[in-house]
């Protein structure tokens, strides 16, 4: 657990994952349309500097704005969702799947409700404005911490299926030795 939040385990460093062990991986890349829209916005805002000064300052302002916008869009694109072994990694946070309860692939309307009016402020949420669908991962025992994870994805059915497969393979590996006579 990190930061006193239940359901979150610290990430492991320098862990290599074999291709056979990779259940699901998705990088939440920013669409090209966002990059294309950024160009006229930066140029328009930067051109405002020509009203105040001449010379090298306006191109400098445009360059600084372009760097800020590019940094922001690259940061948005850095989020990765991954299901490997018995863990779900969403961005920088990791959830041990033995703590997961209900897993539901949400359509646009369901995801919008959980992002807005039905949202729980203590939930762990990884969203991007360009992704309308998501996966709901309820925790089996939320206790005082995080009640659920809401993870935006382009392929909610595939992600939910990968989480279920990982949970089943983990339960088969650990086994229920107490019930064996």
N, C-alpha and C positions, 0 to 999 in steps of 0.2 A: 504494500500500500504506500502511496505517496501523497503527501499533503493532507493526510487524514481522511482521504476519500476512499470509501470501501469500493471494491471492485476494480481497482486500478493497481497494477503491479509495475515495478520499475522495469524499464527496458533493459535488455541484455546488450552488452557491447560486443562488437566484432563477432557476431554469430553468423556462421555460414549456413545456408539452407540448401539442401540438395534439390535438384529439379523434381525428383520423385516426391519429396516431402511438401512441395509447395501446393497448397490446396487452392489458394486464390490470391491474386495480387492485382491491384488496380491503382494507378496513379491518377489523381484528380486534376488533370491538366486543364488549364484555362482554355476556353475555345478561341479559335483564331479571330472570331468576330470581336472579342474583347480587345485584342491587340490592335485590330484595324480601327476600332472606335477610339482607342487611346491616341492615335496619331493626330486626328483633327482637334481633339480636345487639348492636347499638349500644345499644338501649334497656335490654337486660338487663345488659350490662356497666356502662353509665352509672348504672343504678339501684343498683348496688352502693355508690355513693358515699353514698346515703341512710343506710346503716348507720353511717357515720362522722360525717357532718356534716349540718346542715340549712341552709336558706336558698338562696342563689343558686349555691352550689358544685356540687351535683348536676346542675342543668340545664347549667351551664358544662362539666362533665365530659362530659355527653352531647353537647353541641355540638362540643367538641374531638374526641371520638371519631368523630362523624359527619363532620367535616371530614377527618380522617385517612383514614377508610375511603373517602370520596368521592374524595379525591385519588388514592388507590391504584387505585381502579377506573377513574377517568378516564385515569390513566397507562397502565394495561393496554389501554385502548381506543384509545390514540394510535398503536399500531403499524399500519403500512400495508405491504402487499406490492404491488409495482408492477413490471411489465415494460414498459419503454419503450425504443425503439431497440435497442441492443445491451447493455442492462444490466438486472440484477435488483436491485431495492431491497427489502430486508427489514428493516423497522425503520429504524435509522439507518445501516446498512451497505449497501454497494453492491458487486455482483459483476459484472465485465465478462464477458459471456456467451461471449466468445471463449476464456475460460479454463475454461469448463464442459465436462465430459465427459458421463457418463451422467446422464439425467434420468428419474426414476421417480416416478409417483404411487403413494403408499403407502396401503394400507387401515389399519384400526385396529390389527390385530395386528402388521403390519410396522412401523408407526410406533412402537408401544409397545416393540418389540424395539430399535429404534434410539434410543429415548429412555432405555432402561434397560440391559439386559444387554449389548447389542451396541454401545453408545454409545462413541464415541471422544472422549476428553477434549479433544482439540485441534480438534474440529469446531466449525463456526459453527452455532449452534442458536437459532432463534426459535420458542419454544413458548408456548402458553397452555393452562392445564389444562382449559378448556372446549372445546378443539379436539382431536379424537382422531385425525384424519387429517393427513397431511403430504406434502410433496414432497422427495425426495432429489435433490440436485444434486451429483454427484461432480465433482471438479476433474480436468481432463485431465492436469495435471502438479502433483500436490500438493507435491512437493519436501519441504521441512522444515516447511511451514506447515500450513494447514488442509486436511484430506483431503476434506471434503465439507461442504455446507450442508444442514441439515434445517430446513424451513420449514413450520410448522403452517398449515393453511388449511381453509376450509370446502369448497372446490372443488378438490381436488388434480388431477383430470383436466384441468380448464380451465387451471390454472396451468402444469402440465407441457406442455400443448399450446401455450400462449402462449410459453413459454421456447423450445420447439423451433421455432416459427414465427419468433421473433426471431433465433435462431441462424441459421436458413436464410436469412432476408432479409439478415442481416449478411454471410454468406458470399457471397451473390449480388452484393451491392453492392461488396464488396472485390475479388471476382474472383480467379482464379488466373492471373495474367498470365505467370508463368514457363512454364506449359505451352503457351502460344500460340507457334507456330513463327514 
